[in-house]
Amino acid sequence: MKDVAALLIGHGSSHPSQKEVIEGLAGIVKSKGVFAEVFHAFMRVNEPKLSEILDEIVKKGYKKIVAIPVFISEGSHTIEDIPGALGIPRGVRYYKKALGDSEVEIFYAKPLGIDERIAEVIIKRGLEALSKEVK
């Protein structure tokens, strides 16, 4: 996937931990070396804004972008807001669009959803909370 840029998309918040989590996850994804480059953006409050990041990615020469919403489930943000900011039709997971002088392919991933690995993190957090309560 050396010609694909990944774009992790977070909600954004005035609370700093939300930005730190998205940036941290982007760093971990980058360290895995699966994608040529990993970007992150936010729908609200934080920078960079989702509505602005595509131009930056295209200026770096990428023609394939996989947009990954870092949300647990489908909802109005993943169904309407994010596709709208990406300039892709609602309900579409693959879309070609012109950006500047380039034609870009956007692959829109599903939210995280139900996954054994997420359940393991939930269990881990629950056990951590219990261990702190006992101490």
N, C-alpha and C positions, 0 to 999 in steps of 0.2 A: 504494500500500500504506500509506496514511496512517492506517489503522485497525488495522494489524498490528504487534505487538511481536515482535521477533526475540530468541531466547534461545540464545546460544552456550553449549554444554556441554563443559567440559573434564574430564579425569580428576581432576586435583588431585595435588599432590606436596609433599613437604617441601622440595624444591629450588625456590628462588624463580623460576627462569626459566620454569617451567611456568605459573605464575600470570601472569607478565609477558607471555608469548606470548598467552594467551587474552585478557587485558585489551587488549593491543595489537591483536589481530585484531578484537575487538569495537569498538575505536575506529575502525579502518579501515572496517569495515562501516557503522558509524554515519555516517562522513564521506561515504559514497556516497549517503545520503539516500533509500535504497530503502524502509526501514521507518520507522514513526512513532518508534520508540525501540528501542534495542538494549541488551539485558541480557546478563550472563554469569553462569555458576554452575559449581560443581564437584561432582563426585560424592563426593570424599574430601578430607580435610585442609584445603583452602583454603576461604575464605569468599567469596561467599555459597554456602551449600549448595544443591544442586539441590532437595532436599526442601522448602526454605523459600521459594524465589524466586517460585513461582507466586502465592502470596498477595500478595506485593509488586506483581507485575504487575497482578493483578486490582484491587487497591486504587487503582491509577493509572487504572483505567477501561477497560483493554483486554479485549476479548472474543474476540480472535483472536490466537493465539500460534503462531509457527512455531519449533519446538524443533530446533536444528541441532547434532548431535553433532560436535565437532571431533576426529574420530578418522579414521584412514586407511581402516579396513575394518570390516566387520561382525564382531562378536565377542560374548562374553557380556555385556559392558557395554552395547553398543548394542542387543542383542536382548532382554536381560532386565532389567538393572539400571536403565538410564535409563527405559524405559517404566514400570517399577515405581515409580520415584521420581516420575514424572509422573502416575501413577495412570491409565495407559492400558493396555489389553490388549496382550499380546505379539503382534507381527505386524501391528498396526494402524498406519496412517499418518495417519489422521484420526479424531478422537474428540471428542464433545461431552461435557462433564462439568460438574457443579455445583460451584462453589467459592464458599463463603459464600452470598450472595444472588444470585450471578450464574451464568449458564450460559456456559461458555467453550468455544470451539472450539480444539482443539490439532491442529496440523499437524506431524507428526514427519518430519523430513527424513532422508534416507539419509546415511551417512558420506561422506567425501570421495571415496573410491574411485579408480578409474583415470581419470586426466585428463591431457591434454597439458600443462596449466599446472603441474601438480605435477611432472611429468617435467622440465619446464624448470627448476624450482627445484632438483631433484636434480642436474641437470647443473651448474647455477650453483654449488651448494655443493661439488661435486666439483672444479670448476675453481678455486674459491677455495682449497681445501685444497692443490691442486697448486701454485698460485702462492706460497703461504706456505712450502711445503716447499723450493721452488727458491731463495727469497730468503735 
